[in-house]
Amino acid sequence: MTNADSLFKPITIRGLTIPNRIVMAPMTRSFSPGGVPGGDVAAYYARRAAADVGLIISEGTVVARGGASNDPNVPRFHGEDALSGWKTVIDRVHDVGGLMAPQIWHQGMVRKPGTGHYPDAPSDSPSGVTHSGKKVAEAPTEEEVWDLVRAYAVAAGEAVRMGFDAVEVHGAHGYLIDQFFWDAMNLRQDRYGGALPERATFAAEILKECRTEMGAEGPLILR
């Protein structure tokens, strides 16, 4: 069997059988006014599912933190209105035989204050400093960092309860989780800071808490 043949073979990961190895990558669209995905968003994903994509990963959808996004048209993954919209999305995808994971997201310091769904909310960060070392806010307490961890986990749990088949956590591209990895931005002196293994604690705790909320089955992806 060639590599090309393998592309179209099923694969089972953590109890989920995906019909082929083709995965639709997340793509920010900003078509959810007020953070609520509407019928057009459901139709968009259903069309892709009907075209035999093995697994769809949604555009970035933000956790329940006021400073999670810089764009009010980026979807939320919290609040009854937004979650109702996502329930319609996954139902439509399943209706045509598709599989889907939401990408759970928080922009961290990439988000500028005064923007997004809640303009008055502060931006979250590891230490209140930018990538260039400029201090722009106070560092969050350990309790506040834990609240950030739980925001991801609660979203993952909601996804499973709604019927999503997997969950992806966005840990790349300079967003919040990635910022905790950076020694220039993570200046913490507690268990979330220090050498790289300690700076990775934030990501590790998010994955652990997400898995607890999701249960044993279903892929959990860290981008």
C-alpha positions, 0 to 999 in steps of 0.5 A: 500500500502506497502513502497515497492509498493510506490517505483514504484508509480509516484510522481509529484514534482514542475510540473515534474511527475517522473514515480517511486521513484528510483533516480540514484545518481551522481557518478564522472566518469572522462570520459570527456576529456577536460571537454567535455562529448562525445558520450560514456557519452551519451550512458552511461546515456541512458542505465540507463534511458532505464532501468526504472530509475525514475530520473537520476542525473548526475555526478558532472559537474562544473560551469564557474570558473577557479578553479572549478575542480581539474580534466581536465576529469571531465565534465564542464557545460559551454563553447559551446563544453561542453554544446553541449555534454550535449545537446546530453546527455539529448536528448539521455536520453529523446529518451528512455523516461528518466528524468535527472538533472545535478549536478552543482558543484564547489570544492572550496578549495578541488581543489589544485592550478595548477590542473583541466581545468585551472591550472593557475586559483586560487582556490575559497574559503570563506576566503582563509583559509583551514579547519585547519585554514591555510591561503593560499589566500586572501578572495574573495570580496563580488563582487567575491562571487556574481560572484560565486553565478551567476556561479551556476545560469547561469549553472542552466539556461543553463540546463533548456534551454537545456531541462534538467528536474531538477537541483541539486546543490552540497552543501555537502561533503566539497565542496565550498557551504559546506565550507561557512557553516563551521566556521573554513573556513568561517571567513568573516565579511560581510553578507556571514559570522557570525553565521550559518544563515549568513554563509548559505547566500551563499547557499540561494542566489545560490538557489534563483538565480538558481530558477530565471534562471530556471523559476517556474517549475522543481525541484531544489535540494540541496544536 
